[in-house]
Amino acid sequence: MAKILVDARFGCNLKQIRMSCDMSQADVIRELNLMGRSISVTQYGHIEQGRANIFATDLVLLQRIFKVDYSEFFKDLVP
């Protein structure tokens, strides 16, 4: 499984997207679990903090949950 290397900006974007959808981290975890992905709130929190990488498949699931364009996850990232 491929991982995407994240940084603080990606994590901040992820958190902003989640909050704009009026969801808690627990809400996101519940949705991921319903989609067959087992992840803990701690693991997800580390991704939002830029302290853990994300699987590409998890990003696909998050895009479906949040119903945003993928570019929103990478907004303002500088290579």
C-alpha positions in Angstrom: 0.0 0.0 0.0 1.3 3.4 -1.0 1.6 6.2 1.6 1.6 9.9 1.0 4.1 11.8 3.0 2.3 14.6 4.9 3.4 17.7 6.5 1.9 20.3 8.8 0.1 22.2 6.0 -1.6 19.0 4.7 -2.7 18.2 8.2 -4.0 21.7 8.7 -6.0 21.5 5.4 -7.4 18.1 6.5 -8.5 19.6 9.8 -10.1 22.6 8.1 -12.0 20.4 5.7 -13.2 18.2 8.6 -14.3 21.2 10.6 -16.1 22.8 7.6 -18.1 19.6 7.3 -19.0 20.1 11.0 -17.5 16.7 11.9 -15.5 15.6 14.9 -12.5 13.3 14.6 -14.7 10.6 16.1 -17.3 11.2 13.3 -14.7 10.7 10.6 -13.4 7.5 12.3 -17.0 6.2 12.4 -17.5 6.9 8.7 -14.1 5.3 7.9 -15.1 2.2 9.9 -18.4 1.9 8.0 -16.4 2.0 4.8 -14.2 -0.9 6.1 -11.2 1.0 7.2 -10.1 0.5 10.8 -8.2 3.5 12.2 -8.0 4.9 15.6 -8.8 8.5 16.6 -5.1 8.8 17.7 -3.8 7.7 14.3 -6.1 10.1 12.5 -5.2 12.9 14.9 -1.5 12.3 14.1 -2.3 12.7 10.4 -4.0 16.0 11.1 -1.0 17.1 13.1 1.4 16.2 10.3 3.0 13.6 12.5 1.9 10.5 10.5 1.7 9.7 6.8 -1.6 8.7 5.2 -2.4 5.8 2.9 -3.5 6.8 -0.5 -6.6 4.6 -0.1 -7.5 6.5 3.1 -7.3 9.8 1.2 -9.7 8.4 -1.4 -12.1 7.4 1.5 -11.7 10.9 3.1 -12.5 12.5 -0.2 -15.7 10.5 -0.4 -16.6 11.4 3.2 -16.0 15.1 2.9 -17.1 15.4 -0.8 -14.4 17.8 -1.7 -12.0 18.0 -4.6 -8.6 16.4 -4.0 -6.9 19.8 -4.5 -8.5 21.0 -1.2 -6.2 18.5 0.7 -3.1 20.0 -1.0 -4.1 23.7 -0.9 -1.2 26.1 -0.3 1.4 23.3 -0.2 4.8 24.5 -1.5 7.1 21.9 -3.0 
